[in-house]
Each structure stands twice: as structure tokens, then as C-alpha cells.
Amino acid sequence: MSMILQLDHVYKNYSRGKTEVPVLKDICLEVEKGEYLAIMGPSGSGKTTLMNLIGCLDVPTEGKYILDGKQIGSLDDNALADIRNQYIGFVFQNFYLLPKMTALDNVALPLLYAGVSQKERRERAAEALKAVGLEERAGFYPNQLSGGQCQRVAIARAMVGNPQLLLADEPTGALDTASGNQIMEIFRELSGKGMTIIMITHEPSIAACANKTYHILDGQLITTGKEAAADEEG
């Protein structure tokens, strides 16, 4: 396999007045194309900051972030936006669907920003909804869908642009157990097709669905492997 991303001794600090507050400390991480990994950690551990860096929503204070051969830290906001649109799909705990748009139009929205024609947008959005089992809900609005269905629409939206990397931040956090299991089954299928998935979760049972688990504490990656999930349960 080839490497899709590398974090090389990455630090992230935030300024509070005249004080520099360290959030991430000496993070080293290599992810190969097609890997499915989970990052676990308690509130305040730095896992969301790490996800923001990986998702090109922020840049490191120190260290290198290389995504598919591109050095991310030196890019401006417009270039970062282009990288996000080309390479990354996002799935969030709260779905972030637009309430006045149908499921189909919500899924098609990233393609609008990418300059894809309306006909192709609708065709690709319909295919993405079919892939998550919601082709019959294409004309429904978010308030007509269950939480699990909304998250499946969000996953379809994340994958419609054929991203190389899918980032999921607590993707089952707002769902009941049965709906959460459905989402994990979709992730398993996407992983089986070769998509790279990085998932943040505080739930050991969800982390166990990934092939590899990392644990972050006080801004540092301290353990790797399935044992991290076992430690969290203990």
C-alpha cells in the first residue's frame, strides 16, 4: 500500500491572550491508503483538534502534515478549501444537512461547489443515496427522516465526490444502537472497497469496528492497536 497521509512531529498551539496553550504535542502518524482506523480519547484530549488538522480545517503550529504527497502546512485558506473538496469527505455527529433541501440536493451540494453539471450532480447523488440504501428517500427533507437516515444521507454526501479520505467525528454519537450499527456496516463496506477512513469516537464498541485504534491523551498519541479500545473499556 502507498501512504495517503503523514503527520511528522506535529504540534498545535492556540493563543489565549498572551499565553500559548499547547493542544497537540509531537504527534506522529502514518496512514496508508485503504486503512480504517479509530482515534479514541476523553473530552479535551485533543482528538477534535487532530481531526481538524487531518481534515485541512487548520494547520500545524510546528511539524509537517503531508497529504497524498502535498505539504499542507504552507497552504493558504483557498488552497486548503480546494484540498478538502478534492480529497476529503466529512461525516459529523450532528449531520449538518440543510433543512430546506431534499436528501438528493443535500448529497449533490459538494458537486455544485466542484463545478459539476446539474445533470451529473443529480445522477451521482442518486447513486450515492442508493449505496447507503436511501434511494427511495431522495425527495424527502431532513425533518422527514430518522436520525439514522439523516446520517446515511450525510455519508452519501461525504462520498459523492469520491474522496480519498473519509473523516468521521463521533458518527454514531446522536444515534440509537441499531442505527449506529447500520452506520458501522456502511463504513465496513466502504473500507472493503478501499476507502481510507479515520473515525473519532469515545465508544469502545464503535472503535472496535476499525482495523486499528489509536488513543490520544493530553494531546499525545500514547497507544496504538486494538488494545487501546480494551483499555478504554477497563
ChimeraX attribute file (.defattr): number of C-alpha atoms within 10 A of each C-alpha:
attribute: neighborCount
match mode: 1-to-1
recipient: residues
	/A:1	8
	/A:2	9
	/A:3	15
	/A:4	19
	/A:5	20
	/A:6	21
	/A:7	20
	/A:8	16
	/A:9	16
	/A:10	21
	/A:11	22
	/A:12	23
	/A:13	15
	/A:14	12
	/A:15	9
	/A:16	8
	/A:17	7
	/A:18	6
	/A:19	9
	/A:20	11
	/A:21	12
	/A:22	15
	/A:23	18
	/A:24	26
	/A:25	18
	/A:26	16
	/A:27	20
	/A:28	16
	/A:29	14
	/A:30	11
	/A:31	19
	/A:32	14
	/A:33	17
	/A:34	20
	/A:35	20
	/A:36	25
	/A:37	24
	/A:38	28
	/A:39	25
	/A:40	28
	/A:41	23
	/A:42	14
	/A:43	11
	/A:44	13
	/A:45	19
	/A:46	23
	/A:47	27
	/A:48	17
	/A:49	19
	/A:50	26
	/A:51	19
	/A:52	16
	/A:53	19
	/A:54	24
	/A:55	23
	/A:56	24
	/A:57	15
	/A:58	17
	/A:59	25
	/A:60	23
	/A:61	14
	/A:62	16
	/A:63	17
	/A:64	20
	/A:65	25
	/A:66	17
	/A:67	20
	/A:68	16
	/A:69	11
	/A:70	13
	/A:71	13
	/A:72	21
	/A:73	18
	/A:74	13
	/A:75	14
	/A:76	10
	/A:77	13
	/A:78	9
	/A:79	13
	/A:80	19
	/A:81	14
	/A:82	14
	/A:83	18
	/A:84	18
	/A:85	18
	/A:86	16
	/A:87	17
	/A:88	22
	/A:89	25
	/A:90	20
	/A:91	24
	/A:92	20
	/A:93	16
	/A:94	17
	/A:95	20
	/A:96	13
	/A:97	20
	/A:98	13
	/A:99	12
	/A:100	11
	/A:101	15
	/A:102	20
	/A:103	31
	/A:104	27
	/A:105	23
	/A:106	22
	/A:107	29
	/A:108	26
	/A:109	19
	/A:110	21
	/A:111	21
	/A:112	14
	/A:113	10
	/A:114	13
	/A:115	9
	/A:116	15
	/A:117	10
	/A:118	12
	/A:119	8
	/A:120	13
	/A:121	23
	/A:122	18
	/A:123	12
	/A:124	21
	/A:125	28
	/A:126	23
	/A:127	17
	/A:128	26
	/A:129	25
	/A:130	15
	/A:131	17
	/A:132	21
	/A:133	15
	/A:134	20
	/A:135	16
	/A:136	10
	/A:137	19
	/A:138	18
	/A:139	13
	/A:140	15
	/A:141	19
	/A:142	23
	/A:143	12
	/A:144	14
	/A:145	14
	/A:146	12
	/A:147	19
	/A:148	21
	/A:149	22
	/A:150	21
	/A:151	29
	/A:152	26
	/A:153	30
	/A:154	27
	/A:155	27
	/A:156	29
	/A:157	27
	/A:158	25
	/A:159	26
	/A:160	22
	/A:161	24
	/A:162	17
	/A:163	17
	/A:164	18
	/A:165	27
	/A:166	24
	/A:167	21
	/A:168	22
	/A:169	22
	/A:170	19
	/A:171	25
	/A:172	25
	/A:173	16
	/A:174	16
	/A:175	18
	/A:176	11
	/A:177	12
	/A:178	10
	/A:179	18
	/A:180	19
	/A:181	17
	/A:182	17
	/A:183	22
	/A:184	18
	/A:185	14
	/A:186	17
	/A:187	23
	/A:188	17
	/A:189	14
	/A:190	18
	/A:191	19
	/A:192	13
	/A:193	10
	/A:194	13
	/A:195	21
	/A:196	23
	/A:197	25
	/A:198	24
	/A:199	23
	/A:200	25
	/A:201	23
	/A:202	20
	/A:203	16
	/A:204	18
	/A:205	13
	/A:206	22
	/A:207	24
	/A:208	17
	/A:209	18
	/A:210	22
	/A:211	15
	/A:212	19
	/A:213	24
	/A:214	21
	/A:215	26
	/A:216	22
	/A:217	17
	/A:218	17
	/A:219	22
	/A:220	19
	/A:221	22
	/A:222	12
	/A:223	16
	/A:224	16
	/A:225	15
	/A:226	20
	/A:227	15
	/A:228	24
	/A:229	26
	/A:230	13
	/A:231	11
	/A:232	14
	/A:233	10
	/A:234	6
